[in-house]
Amino acid sequence: MRRVSAKTILLFLLALLFIPVQAPAVELSMGEAINKAGRQRMLTQRIVKTYCQMGQDIRYRIAKKQRKASLDLFAAQLAELKKFKVNSSVTQALETVSTLWAPFHQLAAGKPNRTSAKAVRQAGEELLNASHRVVVLLETASGTSTGKLVNMAGRQRMLSQRMANLYMLRSWKFQQPLYESDYKKAAADFDSALQQLRTAPENTPEIDQALTEVKEQWDLFSLGNNLEDGNFVPSLVSRSLDKILVAMNKITGMYAALM
């Protein structure tokens, strides 16, 4: 029997994660809505990452496919979330996301170049903040501790891709202190949230096991990555953070199912 490599499995799981979905006839549950809205945050960061990756010709074909899949999925999920009626605050927040999405899409879908990278990142930051507000409003509307866990676990996905895009910017010779401090803050936030998730009383044995595996992946990544030595390994970092992304996406779905 032909052995399937770990790389092939990872690419398959990533493909499943970024397949655009049609809005279903049945209304979303609150857990699913928080999960999808949280995934929107991650996509803003992943799109910036793939833009910078393509601009540096790092695994160009893969990055190009990832960028298209991410752009398509963001648009599909935005349409789906806008059909999920909760309250006027959520509706208004989603309208803000829609307004910011159009110019970001135009910038991020263009031919990557270093001159435009900062503008893409800035537009991504604005869209990230607007998308985060939607998640917070949905969590509040849910009124449950599990809703908070879906939000927190989903934010870990975003942080994995935030670290990736900031690493790509640094490897592209952007030396802004802000990028370095944002990277370190994202890493610290990820580590703190992972500790909180691992002690959550709502965890099932399956969730505990999945979080233990993420902890092992995170410890390996933290040991092998040094942003300050100037020796950048963007391809390796991207693959490592993609593994964490896939794992946290699965865990977020587990928490959403508890709702």
PyMOL commands that set and color helices and strands:
alter all, ss='L'
color gray80, all
select helices_A, chain A and resi 6-17+30-55+60-82+88-108+114-142+145-171+177-198+205-224+234-258
alter helices_A, ss='H'
color red, helices_A
deselect
rebuild
show_as cartoon
